[in-house]
Amino acid sequence: MWIFDGRRDARYPIDGGVFDSGNQEQEVVTPIRAALPVGCPQLFAVTLERPGGVVVSDRQRVVVVARIT
């Protein structure tokens, strides 16, 4: 999960945590654990990455985006 902070360069979103929801067909609740302080959250994105996650995503497989309004 990635957190885009309006006070930071959008090329480098903040790591919001790694999770594996498996193949569940029910609601999954995942805690957000920001790796750095977030001052002005504007967007959250979930990407599919290799197991264990990545330091910087290439954003080739974005599966969910939620904008703060």
Contacts in CASP RR format, 6 or more apart in sequence:
PFRMAT RR
TARGET T0000
AUTHOR 0000-0000-0000
METHOD contacts of the structure
MODEL  1
MWIFDGRRDARYPIDGGVFDSGNQEQEVVTPIRAALPVGCPQLFAVTLER
PGGVVVSDRQRVVVVARIT
1 15 0 8 1.000
1 16 0 8 1.000
1 17 0 8 1.000
1 18 0 8 1.000
1 19 0 8 1.000
1 30 0 8 1.000
1 32 0 8 1.000
1 44 0 8 1.000
1 45 0 8 1.000
1 46 0 8 1.000
2 13 0 8 1.000
2 14 0 8 1.000
2 15 0 8 1.000
2 16 0 8 1.000
2 44 0 8 1.000
2 45 0 8 1.000
2 46 0 8 1.000
2 47 0 8 1.000
2 57 0 8 1.000
3 13 0 8 1.000
3 14 0 8 1.000
3 15 0 8 1.000
3 16 0 8 1.000
3 32 0 8 1.000
3 34 0 8 1.000
3 38 0 8 1.000
3 41 0 8 1.000
3 43 0 8 1.000
3 44 0 8 1.000
4 10 0 8 1.000
4 13 0 8 1.000
4 14 0 8 1.000
4 41 0 8 1.000
4 42 0 8 1.000
4 43 0 8 1.000
4 44 0 8 1.000
4 45 0 8 1.000
5 13 0 8 1.000
5 14 0 8 1.000
5 38 0 8 1.000
5 39 0 8 1.000
5 40 0 8 1.000
5 41 0 8 1.000
5 42 0 8 1.000
6 39 0 8 1.000
6 40 0 8 1.000
6 41 0 8 1.000
6 42 0 8 1.000
7 39 0 8 1.000
7 40 0 8 1.000
8 14 0 8 1.000
12 56 0 8 1.000
13 45 0 8 1.000
13 57 0 8 1.000
14 34 0 8 1.000
14 35 0 8 1.000
14 36 0 8 1.000
14 38 0 8 1.000
15 34 0 8 1.000
15 35 0 8 1.000
15 36 0 8 1.000
15 55 0 8 1.000
16 32 0 8 1.000
16 33 0 8 1.000
16 34 0 8 1.000
16 35 0 8 1.000
17 32 0 8 1.000
17 33 0 8 1.000
17 34 0 8 1.000
17 35 0 8 1.000
18 49 0 8 1.000
18 52 0 8 1.000
18 53 0 8 1.000
19 28 0 8 1.000
19 30 0 8 1.000
20 51 0 8 1.000
21 28 0 8 1.000
21 30 0 8 1.000
32 44 0 8 1.000
41 68 0 8 1.000
42 67 0 8 1.000
42 68 0 8 1.000
43 65 0 8 1.000
43 66 0 8 1.000
43 67 0 8 1.000
43 68 0 8 1.000
44 64 0 8 1.000
44 65 0 8 1.000
44 66 0 8 1.000
44 68 0 8 1.000
45 59 0 8 1.000
45 62 0 8 1.000
45 64 0 8 1.000
45 65 0 8 1.000
45 66 0 8 1.000
46 62 0 8 1.000
46 63 0 8 1.000
46 64 0 8 1.000
46 65 0 8 1.000
47 57 0 8 1.000
47 59 0 8 1.000
47 60 0 8 1.000
47 61 0 8 1.000
47 62 0 8 1.000
47 63 0 8 1.000
48 61 0 8 1.000
48 63 0 8 1.000
49 57 0 8 1.000
49 61 0 8 1.000
END
